[in-house]
Every structure is written in C-alpha cells, then in structure tokens.
Amino acid sequence: MDLEYSAEDLAFRDQVRGFIEANLPAELQHKVLNHKRLSKDDFVRWHKIVARQGWVGVNWPVEHGGTGWNAVQRHIWEEECARAGTPAILPFGVNMVAPVIMAFGNETQKRHYLPRILNCDDWWCQGYSEPGSGSDLASLKTRAERQGEHYIVNGQKTWTTLGQYADMIFCLVRTDPAARKQEGISFLLIDMKTPGITVRPIIMLDEDHEVNEVFFDNVKVPVENLIGEENKGWTYAKYLLGHERTGIAAVGRSKRELQFLKRVANTHLKNGRPILEDPVFSAKVASLEIEIMALEMTVLKVVSSEGARRGPGPEASMLKIKGTEIQQWLTELMVEAVGPFGLPFDRAYLEGEQPHAVTGDDDAAPLASYYFNFRKTSIYGGSNEIQKNIISQMILGL
C-alpha cells in the first residue's frame, strides 16, 4: 500500500483540520488532551457538531446518510480527530448497531433508527455480556418469550458501558432454549425506559462509573423490534463484533498518546536527567513506536478491504489484540515515566471541577486512573485469548 498522501488527500486533510479548528470547543479539547473525564453532554455536544457537518457516518453508505469517503479519507478523519483531541463519536450506535440494522433490519427499522443514530437523538448501549457469559457469549441466559405481538424479556446483562445514560439497548436474548446455544439467540432493540428495566452502577478500579448491570424483569418488547429473523441473532452478533474489534485498535489515539508519553518522559527526571534519555526506557519507547507504525499499516490494509465491500474477517481480531496491547503498554510507560507523581486519584481534576491537579503536576495526576482503566481493553469486545482462538481457526485451520 502507498502510504504517501496524494494531492487530493492532502487537500482533504486540510479541510478536516479547518473544520476541527473552527468547531471543536476549547473546553472539550482541554478535557481530552489532559485525560479528564467527559460527561454525557460533552459526547453529545461534539457528536451533534459533527452531525451538522454530515460527517458522523464515515463508514456508512451514502444512501443511509454516510459520507462516501474512501479508506484513506476515513483514516485521515480519525487521525486528525485524535491529533486534535476531539471527544470520540461513541461506537455503540454509529459503528455497532447501525451496521447490523443496515445489513439485516427491515426498511421501517432503517428509516426510524438510522437518522436518529446519525443525529445522536438516541444514546445506545450494548446488551451482550452476562454473569458467566462473557467470552463464551453464546451461553447467555437472558430469555425472551413471545406472547402475541410482544416478547417478555427476563434476565441480566453486565459490563454495560455508559448504560446509565442510554435511551436504547441492543440485546442478545435466548428465544429457543431447546436449540443448540448458538442457534437459539435473537437480536432485540429495547427502549431503556420500558417498565421492568433496572440499571445498577458498577464502580471500577479507577473510581469511575462507566459500566453497569442491567436487569430485565418481565420487560415487554414489541415484536417489531426484532432485527432480522428469530433465532438468527448469533449471525448478527458476529457481524457486529467484527466492526467493534476493528474500531478498538484506535491507532490515531495511540499516536497522540505516544507524543504525550514522550513529553512527560522529557519533563520527569531519573538520576537528574530526563527519563527519556535513560537507555532502557528510551528503548521501550522506540519499540512501542515501531509497533504503532506496524499497527497503522495493518489498519489501513483492513479498512481498504472493507472499502471493497468485504466485511471484517479474522483481521479484526488481529487489530483488537495488537491495538489493546499497545494501549496498555502506553499507559504502563506513562506511569513508569512519572513515577510517584502518578499515584494520586484527583477526582475533582479528572472531572473538570478544578483547573489544576492538587499535586501541581497536571500531566501526571490522571495517569494512575488512566492506567487502571486500560486494564480492561484486552477483555472487552471478546478477550484477547478468544481472539487468538478465532485467528487459529479462521486462518490456520486449527
């Protein structure tokens, strides 16, 4: 693949940079670049700014409101957003449930949900994992029994990211308990305001409320909210997971965080000299930078194949493994670079309630929390161990 941008690509990059510079609110950029926590309003605010430009559906077909960008343009957009420090366009609606609705939903569902996803009128969350059904997702137990024109849903989902804000949840449910476990699952869209739904927070090691348990107690879901065919949900789930794992690589963010790492390693000392000048530490940073470069080339190759109308394959698992390993490696080296300055948990600073860290080191203050949060990346979206099994089966035939 030619990694040199054409004149047209450079002109597009300038257009993207101009849009971001003119429209990204300074307070949102400050939060992102300084590892502060973002609120629901922060995410929605940026999403709607991008939606007004018509640039939310970067991977969507034009007929559904997508941009029509090619693989290189999509890569440029993601890289420029990461470089500038924009809030993420959350993936649950745009990159996860929307492709499933486009591929397997009916026309009524497409007309109703896709414009609302593009405009962030609905906040979506994912109802996949359950207690005891994480990596072995097909063993899920949440039941949906059809009664007339409704399904009655009972069960529990867990690790539901940002579910406390959600208007809608896309759920895997068991509709045929007698079938082989992969063959008795259906894909339902459920309004989170439906009576019988309870959301319970899970406070993580970084002291943040990011994930939840969601309980369903005789929840009535209209049959019209079924995606595709009953008991075919496992097929749709695998399709969705391929799109999720491709996005988890987050190469643009890793490139930005590499620059942050170099900065803090130049300002924190070891034996009176910047730690970046320590031969052992600098070798670690150099190895990490090489891995990021290799990941970027792989992402470009995979995205290009998607542009040829071929859905994500086992390559998505490769990106998931390597991308999350790099993200964890980055946070480990950040904490190593700042040493004891990375120990405090400064909640007020992280949540934007005060302009400066209590320790006086704004770079270092969030890094312990950041490190702990990124321990999860090798687990969500299907654990990396499971991804290795997928690769061995699909590529090596083992």
N, C-alpha and C positions, 0 to 999 in steps of 0.2 A: 504494500500500500504506500502511495506517495504521501508523506507526512508534511509536505510543503503546501501552504495555502496558495490557492490561485488568487488572481486579482479580484475576482468576484467574491471569493471567500473573505478576503481582507476588507472589502467594501462592506460585506455583511457584518463582519466583526465590528467595524466602526459604527454601523447602525445600531447594533446591540449595545455597545458601550455608551453611545449617545443617549439611548433610551434609559439605560440604568442610571447614568449620571444625572439625568434630568428628573427621574421619577422615584428613585429609591430614597425614602425618608432617612435623614441622617441618624435619627434615634434608633431606627431598626438596624441600620448598618453598624452602629456602635455596639449594639447588643450582640450581633452575630460575631463580629471580629474580636470582641472581648469575652466570648464564651459565656455571656449572660443568658438567662432563661427567657424564652419567648412565651408570651401569653397567647390565648386563642385569638384575641383581637389583632395581635401582631401578624399571625399567619394569615388571617382572613384579609387584613388590610393589603398586604403585598399581593395575595392571590387576585384580589379584585382590580388592583392596579394593572397587573399583567393581563387580566381578562379583558379589560377595556382596550388594550392594545391588540387583542386577538392572538396572544402568544402562549396561552396555557396548554393547549393540546398539541405539544410539539411532536408527539408520536401518533397523533390521531389522523385518520384520513380526512381530507378536505371536506368531504360530503357531510361529516359529522361536526364540523367546526374546527378541524385541525389546521395547522399552519402550512402543510405541504412541504415542509423543509426536508432536505436530504440529510444523510447521515452526518456529513461534515458540518452542516449548519446546526443540527441539533447538538453536536459536540461543542461547537463554538458557544452556543447559547448557555449550555450547562457550565462550561469552563468560565465564561465571563460572569455568570451569576455567582459562582463560587469565589472567583477572584475578588469581586466587588464586595462580597459579604451580604448577599440578599438572604432573607428567610427562604427556607425550602418551600416549594409547592408540594404540599403533603401528598404522598402517593396513594393513599387508600381509595380516594375517588378517581383521580385522574389516571393513574398508572396501574391500578389493580382491578377494581370492579368495572371501570368503564370498558377496558378491552374485552372483558367477559360479556358485558351487555351487548357490545358491538358484534361480537362473534356468535353469540348464542341466544341473545334476547330477541323478543318479537318487536315489531315496529312500534307498537304502543309504548313499550318499555323504553325503547331508544328515544322516542320523541319526548317522553316525560323526563327521564333521568339525565340524559347526556347534556342538555343545555344547563340544567341545574348544577351538574358537576363542574362544567366549564366556568360557571359564574360563582361557584362556592356558595350557592344557596342552600346546599345540604352539606353538613360535615359528616363524613363517613368513617366508620371504624370496621375492623375485621374480626369476625367471629369464627376462628378456626380452632386454636388450641383449647384443650380441656385438661383438667387434672387427670393425669395418666394417659393423655393422648396429645403428645406434643410432636416429637419426631415420628412416632407411629400414629400419624394423624388419622389414618383410616380406621383406627379403633374407637373413634369418637362415639359418644353415647347419647348426646342430645337428641331427643325424639321429636318428630313432627308427625302427628296422626291426622289424616284428612277426615274432616267432618263436614260434609256438604261443600260449601264454597270457601271453607277456611281450613288451614292447618292449625292444630293445637300443639304448641311447642313447649316442651319441658326439658330442663337441663341446665348446664352451666358452661360458660366459656371463661378462659383466664388469659392473663397477659394481654388484655385488650388495650392497645395503645391509644391514649387520649380519648377513650370511650366516655369519659365524664363530660365531654363536650358534644358528643355525637348526636346527630339527628337521625341517622340511618346506620344499620349494621348489615353487612353481607355475611351470611351464616351457612356453614355446612351442617346439615341435620340428617339424622337417620330416618328414612321413610319406609324402609323394608328391613326390619330386624332379622328376618329369616334368610336374607340373601348373604352371599359372601361379602365380607365387610366393605370392599371397595365398590361393590355393585348395589348397595342399598342406601346410598347417600344422595341427597338433593341439595340444591343451591337456592337459598331463600334470601330475599331482601326484606328486612324487618324495620319498621318505624320504631325508634327508640322511645317514643312517647306512648307506646301501646301499654295498656294496663297489664301488670304482671312482670314487668322488667325492673330489676333492681341492679344498680351499679355500685359496687363496693371498691374503695380505693386500695391499691397495694403500694405502700411507700417503699421505695427502693433504697439500696445502699448509699446512694448519693443524696438521700433525704428528699427526693422529688416525687411528686405524684404524677407519674407518667403512664402507668399501667393500672389495670383494673380487673376485677372479677365481674362477670355479668351473669345474672341468674334469670331464668325464664320459668315462670310459674303459670301454666295454662294460658299462654300468650296466643291470642287469635291473630293469625296472619292470613290475609286474603290469598286464595289460590293464584290470583293474577300476579302475585309477587314471586312466583316460582320462575326461575330462569331455565329456559330450555325444557328438557324432559325430566320427569320424575325419575329418580334413581340413576341419573347420569351426572350427578354433581361432582363425582371424583374426576371425571374428564375435564370439567370446567375448572376445578381446583388446581389441577396440574398445569393447565394453561395459565392461570393467574400466577402461580408460583414462579413460572419461568420468567414472567415480566417483573415480578418482585425481585428476584435474585439478580437480574441484570442491573436494576437500579441500585441495589445495595452496594455495588462496587464503589460508587461515589468518588471517582478518581479526581474530579475537579476540587472537591473539598480537601482531599488528601494533599493535593499540590499546594493549596493555600496553607494548610496546617504545617506542611514542611517548611514553608517560609517563616511561619510563626516559631517553629522549633529552632530554626537557625538563629532567629532574633534573640530568643531567650537564652540560647546557649552562648551567644556572644556577650550577653549582659550579666550572666551569673558566673561567678568565679570558682575555680578549683586550684588550690595552691597558688593563689594570687594571679591567675591567668584565666581568661575566658575558657569555659569548659569545652567549647567548640575547638579549641586549639589542643586539647588533650588527644593524643594519637588514637587511643582506644575508642573514645567517644566519637571522634570525627569519622573513624572507620565505620561505626554503626550508622551514622547519618548518611554516609556515602552509599552503603549497602541498601539502606532504605530508599534513597533517591533512585537507585537503579531499578529496584522493584516497582516503584511508582511509574517509571518510564515504561517498563515492560507491561504493566497493567493497562496503561493508557493505550498502547498499541493494540492490545488484545480487545479492549472495549471498542475501539474503532472498527476492528475486524468484525466483531459480533454485531454491532449496530448496523454495519453495512449489509450484512447478510439479512438482517430483519428488513432493511430497506428493499431487498429483493423479494419481499413478501414471504419470507420463510421465518416462521415463529422461532422463539428462543429454544435452543436444544440443550444438550449437556454442557455447552459452553457457558450457559448461565450459571451452572453450578461451579464451574471453574472461577468465574468472576466473583461469585459470592464468597468462596473460600479465600481467594487471594486478597480481594478488597477488604474483607473484615480483618484478616490477619494484619494487613498494612495499617488499618485504622487503630488497632490495638497497639501495634508496635509504636506508632506515632505518640500515643498517649503515654506509653511507658517511658519513652525517651524524654518527653516533656517533663515528667515528674523527676526523672533522673537529673535533668539539666538544672531544675530549680532547687532541688534538694529539700531542706526543711521548710522553705518558703511555700511549698505546695501542700503543706499539711492542713491548714485551717479550712473549715467549712464556713464560708461567709455568706449566709443565705441572703441577707439584705443586698449585698453587692450582686450576687448571681441573679437576683430577681429584679434588679434595676432600681431598688429603693434608695440606694445611696450611690454617689458618683465614683467613690474610690473605696478600695479594699481597706479593711481595718489594719492589715499588716503593712500598708503602704506600697505593696507590690501588686499592681492590678493584673499583670501578666500571670503571676504565679497563683493568685488567690483561687481561681476556679479549677485549677488543674487536678487536684485530688478528686473532686466531684466528677470532672470530665473523665478521668481515668476509670473510676468505678463504673460510670455509666456505660463505657465502651466494653466492659467485660461481656455484655450481653450480645454483642454483634455477631459472634461466632455461633450463637444459639438460635436467634430468631430467623425467620424465613427458611427454616429447616436447618438443623445443626450441621456444622461443617463435616462431622463424621458421616452423617447421612448423605451429604453431597458427594463425598468420596465414594460411597457405595453406588450412587447414581452414575458417576463417571465410569466406574469399573464395569457396570452393567451395560451402559449405552455405548461406550467407546471401545472398551477392551473385551466385552462379551463375557465377563466373568460372573 
